[in-house]
Every structure is written in C-alpha cells, then in structure tokens.
Amino acid sequence: MEQVGDRIKEIRISKGFSQEELATKSNVSVRTIQRIEKHENTPHGKTLQLICEALGVQAEDILEFNQSEDTRILSWMYFSIISGLALPLGNIIVPLIFWLTNKSNIKDADKIGKHLVYNQIIISIVVFSILIMAAFFKINHMYPEHNSYGYILFFLLASLNYIYAFYAGLKANKGRYLRYPFFR
C-alpha cells in the first residue's frame, strides 16, 4: 500500500513541480515537503490543505489513495446491525464501532458507516415509539379491539430492518452497497 507522501510526490511530478516550487506555491517549507515525501512526516490539517490547494486536488484524493478496499469489513458492518437482536441498542453501537475503527483505512467505510448509524438511530426511535404507544394503549385500556396492531407493527418493522441488513450485508460482500431507502 502506498503512503500519502508517495501520492503527493506522484501528483507533484505529474504537474511538473519541483519540491521548491511546491513549497513556494503552498507556503510550506521545502524541508517539510521533503520529510513528507520520505515518509518521515505525514501532513495533517492546514499543511495538507495548503499542499492540496497548490497541487489543485482535493484532500480526499490523497487520503483515499491510502485506503484499501475490503468488502468483507463493509459486509460485516451491515451484518453488525443484527446484533440488536441480542444487545439493547446493539444495532446502533456495534455498527458505530465498526464505522469509527475503519473509516480512515477502508474505502467507503466512512460514507456507509454514517448512513447505517444515522438510519439505525431513526429506525430505533420509530420502532420503539410504536412499542411504547402500544404499551400505553394496553395499560390504559384504550382501543382494546385494535390493541395488538401496535405490537404487530413493532415486530414487522423490526423484522424488516434485520432482514434488510442481512440482505445488504450479502450484497456488500459482492461489492454492491445498498442504502436504506427511507432516510438518506
């Protein structure tokens, strides 16, 4: 796997810049450019932004270059939603852990992880609101002839969430990433 310094050097050479020219255009010292290209230093924050502006590229182009493609990890990110069956809020916490530990070194993990965690929060709020309302109606003997509908809806929505997560995990293993259709 190539490093950030290799990518910066490759872009610098393709643009026809010497290290001195890049240093002048970016307002970064020549020594810093040399250290980055020799892998003695990794650019972060303002330094990375200045170098990218001087090279005319986005920071993501340089940083994603260093990311590997791993469909297995992304597949497990989807499958981790199913942990909500065994752990309270596991459908949020476990994908969150997968996302935070892999977002910088696995391609697309940041985008997919954000999407999954956001959707699991929304789905959990909706599903548990339905459960709480059904329990409230049951306790207060409201609508006794329709009382089981809330529980059926809760079970149906929760089941659909886990089935979709399983299906999306299978697709991710083949390199195709599905998004939840409700919340973008």
PyMOL commands that set and color helices and strands:
alter all, ss='L'
color gray80, all
select helices_A, chain A and resi 4-14+19-26+30-37+45-55+59-66+71-85+90-102+109-139+144-146+148-173
alter helices_A, ss='H'
color red, helices_A
deselect
rebuild
show_as cartoon
